[in-house]
Protein backbone atom coordinates (compact mmCIF):
# COMPACT_ATOMS: atom_id res chain seq x y z
CA UNK A 1 0.00 0.00 0.00
CA UNK A 2 2.79 2.45 0.92
CA UNK A 3 4.59 1.74 -2.34
CA UNK A 4 1.39 2.39 -4.33
CA UNK A 5 0.97 5.75 -2.57
CA UNK A 6 4.62 6.60 -3.10
CA UNK A 7 4.34 5.66 -6.77
CA UNK A 8 1.28 7.85 -7.19
CA UNK A 9 2.60 10.88 -5.30
CA UNK A 10 6.11 10.79 -6.65
CA UNK A 11 5.51 9.30 -10.10
CA UNK A 12 7.91 6.44 -9.44
CA UNK A 13 8.24 3.73 -12.01
CA UNK A 14 8.59 0.14 -10.85
CA UNK A 15 11.08 -0.49 -13.65
CA UNK A 16 13.46 2.17 -12.37
CA UNK A 17 15.66 1.46 -9.33
CA UNK A 18 15.33 3.93 -6.44
CA UNK A 19 18.96 5.14 -6.61
CA UNK A 20 19.09 5.77 -10.38
CA UNK A 21 19.34 9.54 -10.03
CA UNK A 22 21.54 11.43 -12.48
CA UNK A 23 21.98 14.15 -9.86
CA UNK A 24 24.52 13.85 -7.06
CA UNK A 25 23.82 15.88 -3.95
CA UNK A 26 26.65 17.25 -1.88
CA UNK A 27 27.78 15.54 1.31
CA UNK A 28 26.53 16.88 4.62
CA UNK A 29 23.29 18.27 3.20
CA UNK A 30 20.43 18.82 5.66
CA UNK A 31 16.86 19.42 4.54
CA UNK A 32 13.78 20.32 6.54
CA UNK A 33 10.53 18.93 5.13
CA UNK A 34 7.37 20.73 6.31
CA UNK A 35 4.12 18.95 5.41
CA UNK A 36 1.03 17.95 7.36
CA UNK A 37 0.75 14.61 5.52
CA UNK A 38 2.72 11.84 7.20
CA UNK A 39 2.68 9.94 3.91
CA UNK A 40 4.38 12.86 2.19
CA UNK A 41 6.91 13.25 5.01
CA UNK A 42 7.74 9.55 4.79
CA UNK A 43 8.08 9.68 1.01
CA UNK A 44 10.37 12.73 1.04
CA UNK A 45 12.48 11.18 3.80
CA UNK A 46 12.81 7.95 1.81
CA UNK A 47 13.96 9.79 -1.33
CA UNK A 48 16.35 12.12 0.48
CA UNK A 49 17.81 9.54 2.86
CA UNK A 50 18.56 7.28 -0.12
CA UNK A 51 20.69 10.16 -1.46
CA UNK A 52 22.57 10.54 1.84
CA UNK A 53 20.70 13.66 2.96
CA UNK A 54 19.97 14.22 6.64
CA UNK A 55 16.29 15.12 6.98
CA UNK A 56 14.23 16.84 9.63
CA UNK A 57 10.45 16.99 9.52
CA UNK A 58 7.70 19.24 10.80
CA UNK A 59 3.94 18.70 10.50
CA UNK A 60 2.82 22.33 10.29
CA UNK A 61 4.16 25.80 9.65
CA UNK A 62 4.65 26.62 13.33
CA UNK A 63 6.78 23.52 13.92
CA UNK A 64 8.59 24.28 10.66
CA UNK A 65 9.55 27.77 11.82
CA UNK A 66 10.80 26.50 15.18
CA UNK A 67 12.72 23.64 13.58
CA UNK A 68 14.29 25.89 10.92
CA UNK A 69 15.50 28.38 13.53
CA UNK A 70 16.93 25.58 15.67
CA UNK A 71 18.48 23.32 13.00
CA UNK A 72 19.43 25.88 10.30
CA UNK A 73 18.97 23.41 7.40
CA UNK A 74 20.55 23.91 3.98
CA UNK A 75 17.11 23.89 2.32
CA UNK A 76 13.41 23.71 3.24
CA UNK A 77 10.68 21.86 1.34
CA UNK A 78 7.39 23.57 2.30
CA UNK A 79 3.81 22.47 1.72
CA UNK A 80 1.18 25.24 1.48
CA UNK A 81 -2.00 23.95 3.09
CA UNK A 82 -1.29 23.08 6.73
CA UNK A 83 -2.91 23.68 10.13
CA UNK A 84 -1.94 26.48 12.55
CA UNK A 85 0.43 28.40 10.26
CA UNK A 86 0.24 27.67 6.53
CA UNK A 87 3.20 27.39 4.18
CA UNK A 88 2.83 30.93 2.84
CA UNK A 89 2.92 32.43 6.34
CA UNK A 90 5.88 30.26 7.37
CA UNK A 91 7.77 31.13 4.18
CA UNK A 92 7.19 34.86 4.69
CA UNK A 93 8.35 34.66 8.30
CA UNK A 94 11.48 32.59 7.61
CA UNK A 95 12.53 34.67 4.60
CA UNK A 96 12.38 37.87 6.67
CA UNK A 97 14.32 36.73 9.73
CA UNK A 98 18.06 37.47 9.75
CA UNK A 99 18.97 33.99 11.00
CA UNK A 100 16.90 32.10 8.37
CA UNK A 101 16.60 34.45 5.38
CA UNK A 102 19.52 32.76 3.61
CA UNK A 103 17.85 29.32 3.63
CA UNK A 104 16.24 28.54 0.24
CA UNK A 105 12.62 27.40 0.43
CA UNK A 106 10.96 25.30 -2.25
CA UNK A 107 7.16 25.37 -2.11
CA UNK A 108 5.63 21.99 -2.93
CA UNK A 109 1.90 22.20 -3.56
CA UNK A 110 -0.90 19.88 -4.56
CA UNK A 111 -2.57 22.61 -6.59
CA UNK A 112 -1.75 23.75 -10.10
CA UNK A 113 -2.58 27.42 -9.62
CA UNK A 114 -0.25 30.07 -10.99
CA UNK A 115 -1.42 32.38 -8.21
CA UNK A 116 0.01 29.96 -5.59
CA UNK A 117 3.34 29.92 -7.40
CA UNK A 118 3.45 33.71 -7.79
CA UNK A 119 2.41 34.29 -4.18
CA UNK A 120 4.97 31.81 -2.82
CA UNK A 121 7.80 33.38 -4.81
CA UNK A 122 6.71 36.86 -3.76
CA UNK A 123 6.79 35.83 -0.09
CA UNK A 124 10.36 34.58 -0.32
CA UNK A 125 10.34 31.06 -1.73
CA UNK A 126 13.09 30.36 -4.26
CA UNK A 127 11.20 27.75 -6.28
CA UNK A 128 7.88 25.95 -6.69
CA UNK A 129 6.98 22.36 -7.51
CA UNK A 130 3.64 20.69 -7.99
CA UNK A 131 2.69 17.31 -6.55
CA UNK A 132 3.17 14.61 -7.67
CA UNK A 133 6.86 15.42 -7.59
CA UNK A 134 9.19 13.78 -10.07
CA UNK A 135 12.12 12.38 -8.09
CA UNK A 136 14.87 13.50 -10.49
CA UNK A 137 13.30 16.93 -10.87
CA UNK A 138 13.20 17.33 -7.08
CA UNK A 139 16.85 16.32 -6.76
CA UNK A 140 17.86 18.71 -9.55
CA UNK A 141 16.15 21.64 -7.81
CA UNK A 142 17.71 20.71 -4.47
CA UNK A 143 21.14 20.48 -6.10
CA UNK A 144 20.66 23.86 -7.81
CA UNK A 145 19.60 25.75 -4.69
CA UNK A 146 22.09 24.15 -2.32
CA UNK A 147 24.93 24.83 -4.78
CA UNK A 148 24.03 28.56 -4.76
CA UNK A 149 23.85 28.81 -0.98
CA UNK A 150 26.78 26.48 -0.33
CA UNK A 151 26.54 23.53 1.99
CA UNK A 152 28.03 24.23 5.37
CA UNK A 153 27.53 27.98 4.93
CA UNK A 154 24.44 28.09 7.10
CA UNK A 155 25.12 31.52 8.53
CA UNK A 156 24.99 34.79 6.61
CA UNK A 157 28.46 36.16 5.78
CA UNK A 158 30.01 38.69 8.15
CA UNK A 159 29.91 42.26 6.88
CA UNK A 160 33.19 43.44 5.41
CA UNK A 161 34.42 46.73 6.81
CA UNK A 162 36.78 49.22 5.19
CA UNK A 163 39.62 47.27 6.74
CA UNK A 164 38.51 43.84 5.49
CA UNK A 165 40.97 42.01 7.70
CA UNK A 166 39.40 43.51 10.84
CA UNK A 167 35.92 42.18 10.02
CA UNK A 168 37.25 38.77 8.97
CA UNK A 169 39.21 38.20 12.19
CA UNK A 170 36.92 40.06 14.57
CA UNK A 171 39.96 41.79 16.06
CA UNK A 172 40.20 45.52 16.61
CA UNK A 173 43.31 47.49 15.78
CA UNK A 174 45.60 47.87 18.78
CA UNK A 175 44.69 51.54 19.18
CA UNK A 176 41.00 50.64 19.57
CA UNK A 177 41.77 47.90 22.11
CA UNK A 178 43.61 50.39 24.32
CA UNK A 179 40.90 53.04 24.00
CA UNK A 180 38.09 50.59 24.78
WOSUL-V101108 format. One record per residue. N is the residue number from 1. RES is the residue in three letters. PHI is phi in degrees with one decimal (* if undefined). D_FIRST is the distance of its C-alpha to the first C-alpha in Angstrom with 2 decimals. Layout:
n: <N;N>
res: <RES;RES>
phi: <PHI;PHI>
d_first: <D_FIRST;D_FIRST>
This chain:
n: <1;2;3;4;5;6;7;8;9;10;11;12;13;14;15;16;17;18;19;20;21;22;23;24;25;26;27;28;29;30;31;32;33;34;35;36;37;38;39;40;41;42;43;44;45;46;47;48;49;50;51;52;53;54;55;56;57;58;59;60;61;62;63;64;65;66;67;68;69;70;71;72;73;74;75;76;77;78;79;80;81;82;83;84;85;86;87;88;89;90;91;92;93;94;95;96;97;98;99;100;101;102;103;104;105;106;107;108;109;110;111;112;113;114;115;116;117;118;119;120;121;122;123;124;125;126;127;128;129;130;131;132;133;134;135;136;137;138;139;140;141;142;143;144;145;146;147;148;149;150;151;152;153;154;155;156;157;158;159;160;161;162;163;164;165;166;167;168;169;170;171;172;173;174;175;176;177;178;179;180>
res: <UNK;UNK;UNK;UNK;UNK;UNK;UNK;UNK;UNK;UNK;UNK;UNK;UNK;UNK;UNK;UNK;UNK;UNK;UNK;UNK;UNK;UNK;UNK;UNK;UNK;UNK;UNK;UNK;UNK;UNK;UNK;UNK;UNK;UNK;UNK;UNK;UNK;UNK;UNK;UNK;UNK;UNK;UNK;UNK;UNK;UNK;UNK;UNK;UNK;UNK;UNK;UNK;UNK;UNK;UNK;UNK;UNK;UNK;UNK;UNK;UNK;UNK;UNK;UNK;UNK;UNK;UNK;UNK;UNK;UNK;UNK;UNK;UNK;UNK;UNK;UNK;UNK;UNK;UNK;UNK;UNK;UNK;UNK;UNK;UNK;UNK;UNK;UNK;UNK;UNK;UNK;UNK;UNK;UNK;UNK;UNK;UNK;UNK;UNK;UNK;UNK;UNK;UNK;UNK;UNK;UNK;UNK;UNK;UNK;UNK;UNK;UNK;UNK;UNK;UNK;UNK;UNK;UNK;UNK;UNK;UNK;UNK;UNK;UNK;UNK;UNK;UNK;UNK;UNK;UNK;UNK;UNK;UNK;UNK;UNK;UNK;UNK;UNK;UNK;UNK;UNK;UNK;UNK;UNK;UNK;UNK;UNK;UNK;UNK;UNK;UNK;UNK;UNK;UNK;UNK;UNK;UNK;UNK;UNK;UNK;UNK;UNK;UNK;UNK;UNK;UNK;UNK;UNK;UNK;UNK;UNK;UNK;UNK;UNK;UNK;UNK;UNK;UNK;UNK;UNK>
phi: <*;-61.2;-65.6;-65.0;-64.2;-61.9;-62.3;-70.1;-75.3;-118.0;49.8;-79.2;-104.2;-69.4;-75.2;-100.3;-64.1;-60.6;-96.7;-92.9;-65.9;-84.9;-99.5;-110.4;-87.6;-71.8;-66.6;80.4;-72.9;-121.6;-131.2;-99.3;-108.2;-116.1;-158.6;-83.8;-93.2;-66.2;-64.1;-65.4;-58.5;-61.9;-64.3;-62.7;-60.1;-62.5;-62.6;-71.3;-64.6;-65.0;-94.4;84.8;-89.8;-84.2;-114.6;-124.6;-129.2;-142.6;-99.1;-160.5;-62.5;-63.6;-62.4;-61.4;-62.6;-61.5;-66.5;-62.4;-69.7;-82.1;-87.1;55.6;-68.2;-78.3;-160.2;-125.0;-101.2;-123.4;-76.2;-94.9;-85.7;-147.0;-73.5;64.3;-120.5;-79.7;-64.6;-64.7;-64.4;-64.9;-63.5;-59.5;-61.7;-64.8;-75.8;-108.3;-94.8;-57.3;-84.1;-129.3;-62.6;-80.7;-82.4;-69.3;-118.0;-109.8;-77.3;-124.2;-122.8;-86.4;-102.9;-112.7;-106.9;-61.5;-65.1;-63.8;-63.5;-62.7;-65.0;-61.5;-67.5;-66.3;-82.8;123.8;-68.5;-91.8;-155.5;-143.8;-134.6;-105.6;-78.4;-73.6;-86.9;-78.0;-54.5;-64.7;-64.2;-61.2;-65.0;-63.7;-65.6;-61.6;-60.7;-60.5;-76.1;-79.3;-69.3;-70.7;-77.7;93.6;-64.2;89.9;-97.7;-89.6;-118.4;-62.0;-64.8;-70.1;-66.4;-95.5;-88.5;-61.7;-103.3;-46.9;-65.4;-62.3;-68.2;-67.1;-92.4;80.0;-93.2;-94.2;-59.2;-52.7;-62.1;-75.2;-63.8;-70.9;-70.6;-75.5>
d_first: <0.00;3.82;5.44;5.14;6.37;8.63;9.84;10.72;12.38;14.07;14.80;13.90;15.03;13.84;17.59;18.41;18.29;17.09;20.73;22.48;23.78;27.39;27.94;29.03;28.90;31.81;31.86;31.79;29.78;28.35;26.12;25.40;22.26;22.89;20.13;19.43;15.64;14.12;11.01;13.76;15.76;13.20;12.65;16.45;17.18;15.18;17.10;20.35;20.41;19.94;23.09;24.97;24.97;25.40;23.29;24.06;22.10;23.37;21.80;24.75;27.86;30.13;28.16;27.87;31.65;32.39;30.09;31.53;35.05;34.45;32.47;33.96;31.03;31.78;29.48;27.44;24.37;24.81;22.85;25.31;24.23;24.08;25.92;29.37;30.20;28.43;27.89;31.19;33.17;31.69;32.36;35.90;36.61;35.38;37.15;40.40;40.60;42.72;40.45;37.23;38.62;38.31;34.51;32.83;30.17;27.66;26.45;22.89;22.56;20.41;23.69;25.87;29.17;32.02;33.43;30.48;31.00;34.77;34.63;32.32;34.62;37.66;36.47;36.10;32.78;33.33;30.58;27.93;24.59;22.48;18.70;16.80;18.51;19.39;19.12;22.66;24.12;22.91;24.41;27.57;28.11;27.61;30.06;32.51;32.70;32.81;35.51;37.62;37.41;37.66;35.53;37.44;39.56;37.90;41.20;43.34;46.37;49.64;52.23;54.94;58.44;61.67;62.05;58.61;59.19;59.70;56.30;54.51;56.08;56.40;60.01;62.96;66.19;68.73;70.87;68.03;67.29;70.93;71.15;68.01>
